[in-house]
Amino acid sequence: MGKVGIIGVGQSNFVRQYPGSIRELAFEGFKDAMKHANITTGNIDASMICSAPEYDKQRSPAGIFAEYLGLNPQPTFYVESLCSSSSMGLRLAYSLVKSGLHDVVAIIGFQKMSEISSSESQERMGRGADIQWESPFGTMMPAYYAMYARAHMDAYGTTLEDLARVRVKAATYGQMNEKAVYRKPVTAEMFSDTENRMSGPVATPLRVGDCCANADGSSCIIVANEEKARAFCSKPVWILGLGAATTSVNLAGRDLFTGLTVGKQAADQAYQMAGITQKNIDVAEVHDCFTIAELMAYENLGFAKPGEGKELIRGKETYKEGTIPVNVDGGLLSKGHPIGATGGSQIRTIVLQLRDEAGEIQVRRPEIGLVHNIGGVGLYGSVTILGR
């Protein structure tokens, strides 16, 4: 059926509290992508709506959005895989286009997390674990990733300073990203200053500065078959490889010392489908919900050997000018993490990089980019490889 290309990408500003409704929030990312693709709603013959429903007050938001965005009577689908929902939406949209069932599909990710309180949000995150065997013991997202951080430190000598270096890099680029929640500078000294909020304990060894923030936001990706992509777009970005995996919900069924295995398994599939290796990746977006998650991603994606991810951040190899630029839009740590919109935001960044439209954060002539998006505490893994 030919290739599948991305012809438009969009994203709202990620904010702590969006003043409008969820349909207005979704429109922000949608209108951005439609303008980027230079098409009309009449060109879209299906839509994919992606979010984590436990944060939504609206039942079945896909129908609400299809009506509000002018996408009726075309079919609409609802996709959920926690934090990787919109990356999984891209995978499913690819399948629909590749099969010939649809020609042009819009993938809209959103989350309005401010609709519920912080404590309610944490409780719902806890329910991302097994509600029979694990979450009743009070485990929350920071505690889960703290266990991974402690295991990495014990096995490989990773330090608190290494974690702080990840956040310093995120803030370096977050300041340049007008759509990010957190646009302030962060220094390593903040983590050693007991009076500074960045150093405040959350779940040892993770501190406030090691954690991303909840946010409200939306993203939109528009994909098309090869014929339509070439007709509508002068610079389509092609989907070269897709990988996805799942693992045990309960951490009792995992080995904490191997990082997030779903990331590695999804990456292996995506590399094989694209016919490349990690050495061919010019720029990457990885799921840095916590600083330790970025270090583990380096290793699970093959950018570094197990335990050597810290050497990449110490040598600034994952900065824009480094050998493998990672999260040069500030990542989740700076952008914030509106769960259903996150994967689409990551994909948007790589598409703009491959089209040389990334502005101040543009990497020098990238040919192939990678998106690594994790759902839950490594429950779902999704890796997407894109090329010019």
Contacts in CASP RR format, 6 or more apart in sequence:
PFRMAT RR
TARGET T0000
AUTHOR 0000-0000-0000
METHOD contacts of the structure
MODEL  1
MGKVGIIGVGQSNFVRQYPGSIRELAFEGFKDAMKHANITTGNIDASMIC
SAPEYDKQRSPAGIFAEYLGLNPQPTFYVESLCSSSSMGLRLAYSLVKSG
LHDVVAIIGFQKMSEISSSESQERMGRGADIQWESPFGTMMPAYYAMYAR
AHMDAYGTTLEDLARVRVKAATYGQMNEKAVYRKPVTAEMFSDTENRMSG
PVATPLRVGDCCANADGSSCIIVANEEKARAFCSKPVWILGLGAATTSVN
LAGRDLFTGLTVGKQAADQAYQMAGITQKNIDVAEVHDCFTIAELMAYEN
LGFAKPGEGKELIRGKETYKEGTIPVNVDGGLLSKGHPIGATGGSQIRTI
VLQLRDEAGEIQVRRPEIGLVHNIGGVGLYGSVTILGR
1 97 0 8 1.000
1 98 0 8 1.000
1 99 0 8 1.000
1 100 0 8 1.000
1 225 0 8 1.000
2 98 0 8 1.000
2 225 0 8 1.000
2 226 0 8 1.000
3 225 0 8 1.000
3 226 0 8 1.000
3 229 0 8 1.000
3 238 0 8 1.000
3 239 0 8 1.000
4 94 0 8 1.000
4 97 0 8 1.000
4 98 0 8 1.000
4 223 0 8 1.000
4 224 0 8 1.000
4 225 0 8 1.000
4 226 0 8 1.000
4 229 0 8 1.000
4 238 0 8 1.000
4 239 0 8 1.000
5 223 0 8 1.000
5 224 0 8 1.000
5 225 0 8 1.000
5 226 0 8 1.000
5 229 0 8 1.000
5 236 0 8 1.000
5 237 0 8 1.000
5 238 0 8 1.000
5 239 0 8 1.000
6 221 0 8 1.000
6 222 0 8 1.000
6 223 0 8 1.000
6 229 0 8 1.000
6 236 0 8 1.000
6 237 0 8 1.000
6 238 0 8 1.000
6 239 0 8 1.000
6 347 0 8 1.000
6 351 0 8 1.000
6 386 0 8 1.000
7 37 0 8 1.000
7 39 0 8 1.000
7 104 0 8 1.000
7 222 0 8 1.000
7 223 0 8 1.000
7 224 0 8 1.000
7 228 0 8 1.000
7 229 0 8 1.000
7 232 0 8 1.000
7 233 0 8 1.000
7 236 0 8 1.000
8 33 0 8 1.000
8 34 0 8 1.000
8 36 0 8 1.000
8 37 0 8 1.000
8 220 0 8 1.000
8 221 0 8 1.000
8 222 0 8 1.000
8 233 0 8 1.000
8 351 0 8 1.000
9 32 0 8 1.000
9 33 0 8 1.000
9 36 0 8 1.000
9 219 0 8 1.000
9 220 0 8 1.000
9 221 0 8 1.000
9 222 0 8 1.000
9 344 0 8 1.000
9 347 0 8 1.000
9 348 0 8 1.000
9 351 0 8 1.000
9 352 0 8 1.000
10 29 0 8 1.000
10 30 0 8 1.000
10 32 0 8 1.000
10 33 0 8 1.000
10 36 0 8 1.000
10 219 0 8 1.000
10 220 0 8 1.000
10 221 0 8 1.000
10 348 0 8 1.000
11 28 0 8 1.000
11 29 0 8 1.000
11 32 0 8 1.000
11 179 0 8 1.000
11 217 0 8 1.000
11 218 0 8 1.000
11 219 0 8 1.000
11 220 0 8 1.000
11 341 0 8 1.000
11 344 0 8 1.000
11 345 0 8 1.000
11 348 0 8 1.000
12 18 0 8 1.000
12 25 0 8 1.000
12 28 0 8 1.000
12 29 0 8 1.000
12 32 0 8 1.000
12 179 0 8 1.000
12 217 0 8 1.000
12 218 0 8 1.000
12 219 0 8 1.000
12 341 0 8 1.000
13 28 0 8 1.000
13 178 0 8 1.000
13 179 0 8 1.000
13 217 0 8 1.000
14 179 0 8 1.000
14 180 0 8 1.000
14 181 0 8 1.000
14 215 0 8 1.000
14 216 0 8 1.000
14 217 0 8 1.000
14 335 0 8 1.000
14 336 0 8 1.000
14 338 0 8 1.000
14 341 0 8 1.000
14 345 0 8 1.000
15 181 0 8 1.000
15 215 0 8 1.000
15 216 0 8 1.000
15 217 0 8 1.000
16 114 0 8 1.000
16 181 0 8 1.000
16 213 0 8 1.000
16 214 0 8 1.000
16 215 0 8 1.000
16 216 0 8 1.000
17 114 0 8 1.000
17 216 0 8 1.000
18 24 0 8 1.000
18 25 0 8 1.000
18 112 0 8 1.000
18 114 0 8 1.000
18 216 0 8 1.000
18 217 0 8 1.000
22 56 0 8 1.000
22 58 0 8 1.000
22 61 0 8 1.000
22 64 0 8 1.000
22 110 0 8 1.000
22 112 0 8 1.000
23 64 0 8 1.000
23 65 0 8 1.000
23 68 0 8 1.000
23 69 0 8 1.000
25 110 0 8 1.000
25 112 0 8 1.000
25 216 0 8 1.000
25 217 0 8 1.000
25 218 0 8 1.000
26 49 0 8 1.000
26 61 0 8 1.000
26 65 0 8 1.000
26 68 0 8 1.000
26 69 0 8 1.000
26 108 0 8 1.000
26 109 0 8 1.000
26 110 0 8 1.000
26 218 0 8 1.000
26 220 0 8 1.000
27 68 0 8 1.000
27 69 0 8 1.000
27 218 0 8 1.000
28 217 0 8 1.000
28 218 0 8 1.000
29 108 0 8 1.000
29 218 0 8 1.000
29 219 0 8 1.000
29 220 0 8 1.000
30 69 0 8 1.000
30 106 0 8 1.000
30 108 0 8 1.000
30 218 0 8 1.000
30 220 0 8 1.000
32 220 0 8 1.000
33 106 0 8 1.000
33 220 0 8 1.000
33 221 0 8 1.000
33 222 0 8 1.000
34 40 0 8 1.000
34 41 0 8 1.000
34 220 0 8 1.000
34 222 0 8 1.000
37 222 0 8 1.000
37 232 0 8 1.000
37 233 0 8 1.000
38 232 0 8 1.000
38 233 0 8 1.000
39 104 0 8 1.000
39 222 0 8 1.000
39 232 0 8 1.000
41 69 0 8 1.000
41 70 0 8 1.000
41 71 0 8 1.000
43 104 0 8 1.000
43 228 0 8 1.000
43 232 0 8 1.000
44 71 0 8 1.000
44 74 0 8 1.000
44 104 0 8 1.000
44 105 0 8 1.000
44 106 0 8 1.000
44 222 0 8 1.000
45 74 0 8 1.000
45 102 0 8 1.000
45 103 0 8 1.000
45 104 0 8 1.000
45 105 0 8 1.000
46 74 0 8 1.000
46 75 0 8 1.000
46 76 0 8 1.000
46 77 0 8 1.000
46 93 0 8 1.000
46 96 0 8 1.000
46 102 0 8 1.000
46 104 0 8 1.000
46 105 0 8 1.000
46 106 0 8 1.000
47 62 0 8 1.000
47 65 0 8 1.000
47 66 0 8 1.000
47 69 0 8 1.000
47 71 0 8 1.000
47 74 0 8 1.000
47 75 0 8 1.000
47 76 0 8 1.000
47 77 0 8 1.000
47 105 0 8 1.000
47 106 0 8 1.000
47 107 0 8 1.000
47 108 0 8 1.000
48 76 0 8 1.000
48 77 0 8 1.000
48 78 0 8 1.000
48 79 0 8 1.000
48 89 0 8 1.000
48 92 0 8 1.000
48 93 0 8 1.000
48 105 0 8 1.000
48 106 0 8 1.000
48 107 0 8 1.000
48 108 0 8 1.000
49 61 0 8 1.000
49 62 0 8 1.000
49 63 0 8 1.000
49 65 0 8 1.000
49 66 0 8 1.000
49 76 0 8 1.000
49 77 0 8 1.000
49 78 0 8 1.000
49 79 0 8 1.000
49 108 0 8 1.000
49 109 0 8 1.000
49 110 0 8 1.000
50 78 0 8 1.000
50 79 0 8 1.000
50 80 0 8 1.000
50 85 0 8 1.000
50 86 0 8 1.000
50 88 0 8 1.000
50 89 0 8 1.000
50 107 0 8 1.000
50 108 0 8 1.000
50 109 0 8 1.000
50 110 0 8 1.000
50 340 0 8 1.000
51 61 0 8 1.000
51 80 0 8 1.000
51 85 0 8 1.000
51 109 0 8 1.000
51 110 0 8 1.000
51 111 0 8 1.000
51 339 0 8 1.000
51 340 0 8 1.000
51 341 0 8 1.000
52 80 0 8 1.000
52 82 0 8 1.000
52 83 0 8 1.000
52 85 0 8 1.000
52 111 0 8 1.000
52 339 0 8 1.000
52 340 0 8 1.000
53 61 0 8 1.000
53 80 0 8 1.000
54 124 0 8 1.000
54 127 0 8 1.000
55 111 0 8 1.000
55 112 0 8 1.000
55 113 0 8 1.000
55 115 0 8 1.000
55 116 0 8 1.000
55 121 0 8 1.000
55 124 0 8 1.000
55 339 0 8 1.000
56 111 0 8 1.000
56 112 0 8 1.000
56 115 0 8 1.000
57 115 0 8 1.000
58 64 0 8 1.000
60 78 0 8 1.000
61 78 0 8 1.000
61 110 0 8 1.000
62 76 0 8 1.000
62 77 0 8 1.000
62 78 0 8 1.000
63 76 0 8 1.000
65 71 0 8 1.000
65 76 0 8 1.000
65 108 0 8 1.000
66 72 0 8 1.000
66 74 0 8 1.000
66 76 0 8 1.000
69 108 0 8 1.000
71 106 0 8 1.000
77 92 0 8 1.000
79 85 0 8 1.000
79 86 0 8 1.000
79 88 0 8 1.000
79 89 0 8 1.000
79 92 0 8 1.000
81 87 0 8 1.000
81 88 0 8 1.000
81 375 0 8 1.000
81 380 0 8 1.000
81 382 0 8 1.000
82 128 0 8 1.000
82 339 0 8 1.000
82 375 0 8 1.000
82 376 0 8 1.000
82 379 0 8 1.000
82 380 0 8 1.000
83 287 0 8 1.000
83 289 0 8 1.000
83 337 0 8 1.000
83 339 0 8 1.000
83 340 0 8 1.000
83 342 0 8 1.000
83 343 0 8 1.000
83 373 0 8 1.000
83 374 0 8 1.000
83 375 0 8 1.000
83 376 0 8 1.000
83 380 0 8 1.000
84 287 0 8 1.000
84 342 0 8 1.000
84 343 0 8 1.000
84 373 0 8 1.000
84 374 0 8 1.000
84 375 0 8 1.000
84 376 0 8 1.000
84 380 0 8 1.000
84 381 0 8 1.000
84 382 0 8 1.000
85 109 0 8 1.000
85 339 0 8 1.000
85 340 0 8 1.000
85 343 0 8 1.000
86 107 0 8 1.000
86 108 0 8 1.000
86 109 0 8 1.000
86 219 0 8 1.000
86 221 0 8 1.000
86 340 0 8 1.000
86 341 0 8 1.000
86 342 0 8 1.000
86 343 0 8 1.000
86 344 0 8 1.000
86 347 0 8 1.000
86 373 0 8 1.000
87 343 0 8 1.000
87 344 0 8 1.000
87 346 0 8 1.000
87 347 0 8 1.000
87 371 0 8 1.000
87 373 0 8 1.000
87 382 0 8 1.000
87 384 0 8 1.000
88 244 0 8 1.000
88 380 0 8 1.000
88 382 0 8 1.000
89 107 0 8 1.000
90 107 0 8 1.000
90 221 0 8 1.000
90 223 0 8 1.000
90 239 0 8 1.000
90 242 0 8 1.000
90 344 0 8 1.000
90 347 0 8 1.000
90 384 0 8 1.000
91 242 0 8 1.000
91 243 0 8 1.000
91 244 0 8 1.000
91 382 0 8 1.000
91 384 0 8 1.000
93 102 0 8 1.000
93 105 0 8 1.000
93 107 0 8 1.000
93 221 0 8 1.000
93 223 0 8 1.000
94 223 0 8 1.000
94 239 0 8 1.000
94 242 0 8 1.000
96 102 0 8 1.000
96 105 0 8 1.000
97 103 0 8 1.000
97 104 0 8 1.000
97 105 0 8 1.000
97 223 0 8 1.000
97 224 0 8 1.000
97 225 0 8 1.000
98 225 0 8 1.000
100 225 0 8 1.000
103 224 0 8 1.000
103 225 0 8 1.000
103 227 0 8 1.000
103 228 0 8 1.000
104 222 0 8 1.000
104 223 0 8 1.000
104 224 0 8 1.000
104 225 0 8 1.000
104 228 0 8 1.000
105 222 0 8 1.000
105 223 0 8 1.000
105 224 0 8 1.000
106 220 0 8 1.000
106 221 0 8 1.000
106 222 0 8 1.000
107 220 0 8 1.000
107 221 0 8 1.000
107 222 0 8 1.000
107 223 0 8 1.000
107 344 0 8 1.000
108 218 0 8 1.000
108 219 0 8 1.000
108 220 0 8 1.000
109 218 0 8 1.000
109 219 0 8 1.000
109 220 0 8 1.000
109 340 0 8 1.000
109 341 0 8 1.000
109 343 0 8 1.000
109 344 0 8 1.000
110 217 0 8 1.000
110 218 0 8 1.000
110 219 0 8 1.000
110 338 0 8 1.000
110 340 0 8 1.000
110 341 0 8 1.000
111 215 0 8 1.000
111 216 0 8 1.000
111 217 0 8 1.000
111 338 0 8 1.000
111 339 0 8 1.000
111 340 0 8 1.000
111 341 0 8 1.000
112 216 0 8 1.000
112 217 0 8 1.000
112 338 0 8 1.000
113 121 0 8 1.000
113 214 0 8 1.000
113 215 0 8 1.000
113 216 0 8 1.000
113 338 0 8 1.000
113 339 0 8 1.000
114 214 0 8 1.000
114 216 0 8 1.000
116 124 0 8 1.000
118 214 0 8 1.000
121 214 0 8 1.000
122 140 0 8 1.000
122 141 0 8 1.000
125 140 0 8 1.000
125 141 0 8 1.000
126 135 0 8 1.000
126 138 0 8 1.000
126 139 0 8 1.000
126 140 0 8 1.000
126 141 0 8 1.000
127 135 0 8 1.000
128 135 0 8 1.000
128 249 0 8 1.000
128 376 0 8 1.000
128 379 0 8 1.000
129 135 0 8 1.000
129 139 0 8 1.000
129 144 0 8 1.000
129 249 0 8 1.000
129 250 0 8 1.000
129 377 0 8 1.000
130 249 0 8 1.000
130 250 0 8 1.000
133 250 0 8 1.000
133 252 0 8 1.000
134 249 0 8 1.000
134 250 0 8 1.000
134 251 0 8 1.000
134 252 0 8 1.000
140 203 0 8 1.000
141 289 0 8 1.000
141 290 0 8 1.000
141 376 0 8 1.000
141 377 0 8 1.000
142 202 0 8 1.000
142 203 0 8 1.000
142 206 0 8 1.000
142 211 0 8 1.000
142 290 0 8 1.000
143 203 0 8 1.000
144 251 0 8 1.000
144 377 0 8 1.000
145 203 0 8 1.000
145 206 0 8 1.000
145 289 0 8 1.000
145 290 0 8 1.000
145 292 0 8 1.000
145 293 0 8 1.000
145 377 0 8 1.000
146 202 0 8 1.000
146 203 0 8 1.000
146 204 0 8 1.000
146 205 0 8 1.000
146 206 0 8 1.000
147 251 0 8 1.000
147 256 0 8 1.000
148 256 0 8 1.000
148 259 0 8 1.000
148 260 0 8 1.000
148 292 0 8 1.000
148 293 0 8 1.000
148 296 0 8 1.000
149 158 0 8 1.000
149 163 0 8 1.000
149 205 0 8 1.000
149 206 0 8 1.000
149 210 0 8 1.000
149 290 0 8 1.000
149 291 0 8 1.000
149 292 0 8 1.000
150 204 0 8 1.000
150 205 0 8 1.000
151 256 0 8 1.000
151 257 0 8 1.000
152 158 0 8 1.000
152 257 0 8 1.000
152 259 0 8 1.000
152 292 0 8 1.000
152 295 0 8 1.000
152 296 0 8 1.000
152 307 0 8 1.000
153 159 0 8 1.000
153 205 0 8 1.000
155 257 0 8 1.000
155 307 0 8 1.000
156 306 0 8 1.000
156 307 0 8 1.000
156 308 0 8 1.000
156 310 0 8 1.000
157 310 0 8 1.000
158 292 0 8 1.000
158 295 0 8 1.000
158 307 0 8 1.000
158 310 0 8 1.000
159 310 0 8 1.000
160 191 0 8 1.000
160 205 0 8 1.000
160 207 0 8 1.000
161 188 0 8 1.000
161 191 0 8 1.000
162 295 0 8 1.000
162 310 0 8 1.000
162 313 0 8 1.000
162 314 0 8 1.000
163 205 0 8 1.000
163 206 0 8 1.000
163 210 0 8 1.000
163 291 0 8 1.000
163 292 0 8 1.000
163 295 0 8 1.000
164 188 0 8 1.000
164 190 0 8 1.000
164 191 0 8 1.000
164 209 0 8 1.000
164 210 0 8 1.000
164 291 0 8 1.000
165 188 0 8 1.000
165 313 0 8 1.000
165 314 0 8 1.000
166 288 0 8 1.000
166 291 0 8 1.000
166 294 0 8 1.000
166 295 0 8 1.000
166 313 0 8 1.000
166 333 0 8 1.000
167 186 0 8 1.000
167 191 0 8 1.000
167 198 0 8 1.000
167 209 0 8 1.000
167 210 0 8 1.000
167 291 0 8 1.000
167 333 0 8 1.000
168 186 0 8 1.000
168 187 0 8 1.000
168 188 0 8 1.000
169 313 0 8 1.000
169 316 0 8 1.000
169 318 0 8 1.000
169 319 0 8 1.000
169 327 0 8 1.000
169 330 0 8 1.000
170 186 0 8 1.000
170 288 0 8 1.000
170 327 0 8 1.000
170 330 0 8 1.000
170 331 0 8 1.000
170 333 0 8 1.000
170 334 0 8 1.000
171 182 0 8 1.000
171 184 0 8 1.000
171 185 0 8 1.000
171 186 0 8 1.000
171 330 0 8 1.000
171 333 0 8 1.000
171 334 0 8 1.000
172 185 0 8 1.000
172 319 0 8 1.000
172 330 0 8 1.000
173 320 0 8 1.000
173 327 0 8 1.000
173 328 0 8 1.000
173 329 0 8 1.000
173 330 0 8 1.000
173 331 0 8 1.000
173 334 0 8 1.000
173 361 0 8 1.000
174 180 0 8 1.000
174 182 0 8 1.000
174 183 0 8 1.000
174 329 0 8 1.000
174 330 0 8 1.000
174 331 0 8 1.000
174 334 0 8 1.000
174 335 0 8 1.000
175 183 0 8 1.000
175 184 0 8 1.000
175 185 0 8 1.000
175 334 0 8 1.000
176 360 0 8 1.000
176 361 0 8 1.000
177 183 0 8 1.000
177 329 0 8 1.000
177 330 0 8 1.000
177 334 0 8 1.000
177 335 0 8 1.000
177 361 0 8 1.000
179 335 0 8 1.000
179 345 0 8 1.000
180 329 0 8 1.000
180 330 0 8 1.000
180 334 0 8 1.000
180 335 0 8 1.000
180 336 0 8 1.000
181 213 0 8 1.000
181 215 0 8 1.000
181 334 0 8 1.000
181 335 0 8 1.000
181 336 0 8 1.000
182 213 0 8 1.000
182 333 0 8 1.000
182 334 0 8 1.000
182 335 0 8 1.000
182 336 0 8 1.000
183 334 0 8 1.000
186 198 0 8 1.000
186 209 0 8 1.000
190 196 0 8 1.000
190 198 0 8 1.000
190 199 0 8 1.000
190 209 0 8 1.000
191 198 0 8 1.000
191 199 0 8 1.000
191 207 0 8 1.000
191 209 0 8 1.000
192 199 0 8 1.000
193 199 0 8 1.000
194 200 0 8 1.000
197 208 0 8 1.000
198 207 0 8 1.000
198 208 0 8 1.000
198 209 0 8 1.000
199 207 0 8 1.000
199 208 0 8 1.000
199 209 0 8 1.000
200 207 0 8 1.000
200 208 0 8 1.000
200 209 0 8 1.000
201 207 0 8 1.000
201 208 0 8 1.000
202 208 0 8 1.000
202 210 0 8 1.000
202 211 0 8 1.000
206 290 0 8 1.000
206 291 0 8 1.000
206 292 0 8 1.000
209 291 0 8 1.000
209 333 0 8 1.000
210 290 0 8 1.000
210 291 0 8 1.000
210 292 0 8 1.000
211 289 0 8 1.000
211 290 0 8 1.000
211 333 0 8 1.000
212 288 0 8 1.000
212 289 0 8 1.000
212 290 0 8 1.000
212 331 0 8 1.000
212 332 0 8 1.000
212 333 0 8 1.000
212 336 0 8 1.000
212 337 0 8 1.000
213 336 0 8 1.000
213 337 0 8 1.000
214 336 0 8 1.000
214 337 0 8 1.000
214 338 0 8 1.000
215 335 0 8 1.000
215 336 0 8 1.000
215 337 0 8 1.000
215 338 0 8 1.000
216 338 0 8 1.000
217 338 0 8 1.000
217 341 0 8 1.000
218 338 0 8 1.000
218 341 0 8 1.000
219 340 0 8 1.000
219 341 0 8 1.000
219 342 0 8 1.000
219 343 0 8 1.000
219 344 0 8 1.000
219 345 0 8 1.000
219 347 0 8 1.000
219 348 0 8 1.000
220 344 0 8 1.000
221 344 0 8 1.000
221 347 0 8 1.000
221 348 0 8 1.000
221 351 0 8 1.000
223 229 0 8 1.000
223 239 0 8 1.000
224 232 0 8 1.000
224 233 0 8 1.000
224 236 0 8 1.000
229 236 0 8 1.000
230 236 0 8 1.000
235 355 0 8 1.000
235 388 0 8 1.000
237 350 0 8 1.000
237 351 0 8 1.000
237 354 0 8 1.000
237 355 0 8 1.000
237 386 0 8 1.000
237 387 0 8 1.000
237 388 0 8 1.000
238 386 0 8 1.000
238 387 0 8 1.000
238 388 0 8 1.000
239 384 0 8 1.000
239 385 0 8 1.000
239 386 0 8 1.000
240 273 0 8 1.000
240 274 0 8 1.000
240 275 0 8 1.000
240 276 0 8 1.000
240 368 0 8 1.000
240 385 0 8 1.000
240 386 0 8 1.000
240 387 0 8 1.000
241 270 0 8 1.000
241 271 0 8 1.000
241 273 0 8 1.000
241 274 0 8 1.000
241 384 0 8 1.000
241 385 0 8 1.000
242 269 0 8 1.000
242 270 0 8 1.000
242 273 0 8 1.000
242 382 0 8 1.000
242 383 0 8 1.000
242 384 0 8 1.000
242 385 0 8 1.000
243 266 0 8 1.000
243 267 0 8 1.000
243 269 0 8 1.000
243 270 0 8 1.000
243 273 0 8 1.000
243 381 0 8 1.000
243 382 0 8 1.000
243 383 0 8 1.000
243 384 0 8 1.000
244 266 0 8 1.000
244 269 0 8 1.000
244 380 0 8 1.000
244 381 0 8 1.000
244 382 0 8 1.000
244 383 0 8 1.000
245 261 0 8 1.000
245 262 0 8 1.000
245 263 0 8 1.000
245 265 0 8 1.000
245 266 0 8 1.000
245 269 0 8 1.000
245 380 0 8 1.000
245 381 0 8 1.000
246 262 0 8 1.000
246 379 0 8 1.000
246 380 0 8 1.000
246 381 0 8 1.000
247 254 0 8 1.000
247 261 0 8 1.000
247 262 0 8 1.000
247 378 0 8 1.000
247 379 0 8 1.000
248 254 0 8 1.000
249 379 0 8 1.000
251 377 0 8 1.000
254 261 0 8 1.000
255 261 0 8 1.000
258 264 0 8 1.000
258 306 0 8 1.000
259 296 0 8 1.000
259 299 0 8 1.000
259 300 0 8 1.000
260 293 0 8 1.000
260 296 0 8 1.000
260 297 0 8 1.000
260 300 0 8 1.000
260 374 0 8 1.000
260 378 0 8 1.000
260 381 0 8 1.000
261 300 0 8 1.000
262 374 0 8 1.000
262 378 0 8 1.000
262 379 0 8 1.000
262 380 0 8 1.000
262 381 0 8 1.000
263 297 0 8 1.000
263 300 0 8 1.000
263 301 0 8 1.000
263 372 0 8 1.000
263 374 0 8 1.000
263 378 0 8 1.000
263 381 0 8 1.000
263 383 0 8 1.000
264 300 0 8 1.000
264 301 0 8 1.000
264 302 0 8 1.000
265 381 0 8 1.000
266 372 0 8 1.000
266 381 0 8 1.000
266 382 0 8 1.000
266 383 0 8 1.000
267 278 0 8 1.000
267 300 0 8 1.000
267 301 0 8 1.000
267 302 0 8 1.000
267 370 0 8 1.000
267 372 0 8 1.000
267 383 0 8 1.000
269 383 0 8 1.000
270 370 0 8 1.000
270 383 0 8 1.000
270 384 0 8 1.000
270 385 0 8 1.000
271 277 0 8 1.000
271 278 0 8 1.000
271 385 0 8 1.000
273 385 0 8 1.000
274 368 0 8 1.000
274 385 0 8 1.000
276 368 0 8 1.000
276 385 0 8 1.000
278 301 0 8 1.000
278 302 0 8 1.000
278 303 0 8 1.000
280 367 0 8 1.000
280 368 0 8 1.000
281 301 0 8 1.000
281 303 0 8 1.000
281 324 0 8 1.000
281 368 0 8 1.000
281 369 0 8 1.000
281 370 0 8 1.000
281 385 0 8 1.000
282 325 0 8 1.000
282 363 0 8 1.000
282 365 0 8 1.000
282 366 0 8 1.000
282 367 0 8 1.000
282 368 0 8 1.000
282 369 0 8 1.000
283 324 0 8 1.000
283 325 0 8 1.000
283 326 0 8 1.000
283 328 0 8 1.000
283 350 0 8 1.000
283 353 0 8 1.000
283 363 0 8 1.000
283 366 0 8 1.000
283 369 0 8 1.000
283 370 0 8 1.000
284 301 0 8 1.000
284 303 0 8 1.000
284 324 0 8 1.000
284 325 0 8 1.000
284 326 0 8 1.000
284 327 0 8 1.000
284 350 0 8 1.000
284 369 0 8 1.000
284 370 0 8 1.000
284 371 0 8 1.000
284 372 0 8 1.000
285 326 0 8 1.000
285 327 0 8 1.000
285 329 0 8 1.000
285 331 0 8 1.000
285 346 0 8 1.000
285 347 0 8 1.000
285 349 0 8 1.000
285 350 0 8 1.000
285 370 0 8 1.000
285 371 0 8 1.000
285 372 0 8 1.000
286 293 0 8 1.000
286 294 0 8 1.000
286 297 0 8 1.000
286 298 0 8 1.000
286 301 0 8 1.000
286 326 0 8 1.000
286 327 0 8 1.000
286 372 0 8 1.000
287 293 0 8 1.000
287 297 0 8 1.000
287 332 0 8 1.000
287 342 0 8 1.000
287 346 0 8 1.000
287 372 0 8 1.000
287 373 0 8 1.000
287 374 0 8 1.000
287 375 0 8 1.000
288 294 0 8 1.000
288 297 0 8 1.000
288 327 0 8 1.000
288 331 0 8 1.000
288 332 0 8 1.000
288 333 0 8 1.000
289 332 0 8 1.000
289 337 0 8 1.000
289 374 0 8 1.000
291 333 0 8 1.000
293 374 0 8 1.000
294 313 0 8 1.000
294 326 0 8 1.000
294 327 0 8 1.000
294 333 0 8 1.000
295 309 0 8 1.000
295 310 0 8 1.000
295 313 0 8 1.000
297 326 0 8 1.000
297 372 0 8 1.000
298 304 0 8 1.000
298 309 0 8 1.000
298 312 0 8 1.000
298 313 0 8 1.000
298 318 0 8 1.000
298 326 0 8 1.000
299 305 0 8 1.000
299 306 0 8 1.000
299 307 0 8 1.000
299 308 0 8 1.000
299 309 0 8 1.000
300 372 0 8 1.000
301 370 0 8 1.000
301 372 0 8 1.000
301 383 0 8 1.000
303 309 0 8 1.000
303 312 0 8 1.000
303 318 0 8 1.000
303 324 0 8 1.000
303 326 0 8 1.000
304 311 0 8 1.000
304 312 0 8 1.000
311 317 0 8 1.000
312 318 0 8 1.000
312 324 0 8 1.000
316 322 0 8 1.000
317 323 0 8 1.000
317 324 0 8 1.000
318 324 0 8 1.000
318 325 0 8 1.000
318 326 0 8 1.000
318 327 0 8 1.000
319 325 0 8 1.000
319 328 0 8 1.000
320 328 0 8 1.000
320 361 0 8 1.000
320 363 0 8 1.000
325 363 0 8 1.000
327 333 0 8 1.000
328 349 0 8 1.000
328 358 0 8 1.000
328 361 0 8 1.000
328 363 0 8 1.000
329 335 0 8 1.000
329 345 0 8 1.000
329 349 0 8 1.000
329 358 0 8 1.000
329 361 0 8 1.000
331 346 0 8 1.000
332 342 0 8 1.000
335 345 0 8 1.000
342 373 0 8 1.000
343 371 0 8 1.000
343 373 0 8 1.000
346 371 0 8 1.000
346 372 0 8 1.000
346 373 0 8 1.000
347 371 0 8 1.000
347 384 0 8 1.000
347 386 0 8 1.000
349 358 0 8 1.000
350 369 0 8 1.000
350 370 0 8 1.000
350 371 0 8 1.000
350 386 0 8 1.000
351 386 0 8 1.000
352 358 0 8 1.000
352 359 0 8 1.000
353 362 0 8 1.000
353 363 0 8 1.000
353 366 0 8 1.000
353 369 0 8 1.000
354 366 0 8 1.000
354 367 0 8 1.000
354 368 0 8 1.000
354 369 0 8 1.000
354 386 0 8 1.000
354 387 0 8 1.000
354 388 0 8 1.000
355 388 0 8 1.000
356 362 0 8 1.000
356 365 0 8 1.000
367 387 0 8 1.000
367 388 0 8 1.000
368 385 0 8 1.000
368 386 0 8 1.000
368 387 0 8 1.000
368 388 0 8 1.000
369 385 0 8 1.000
369 386 0 8 1.000
369 387 0 8 1.000
370 383 0 8 1.000
370 384 0 8 1.000
370 385 0 8 1.000
370 386 0 8 1.000
371 382 0 8 1.000
371 383 0 8 1.000
371 384 0 8 1.000
371 385 0 8 1.000
371 386 0 8 1.000
372 381 0 8 1.000
372 382 0 8 1.000
372 383 0 8 1.000
373 381 0 8 1.000
373 382 0 8 1.000
373 383 0 8 1.000
373 384 0 8 1.000
374 380 0 8 1.000
374 381 0 8 1.000
374 382 0 8 1.000
375 381 0 8 1.000
375 382 0 8 1.000
END
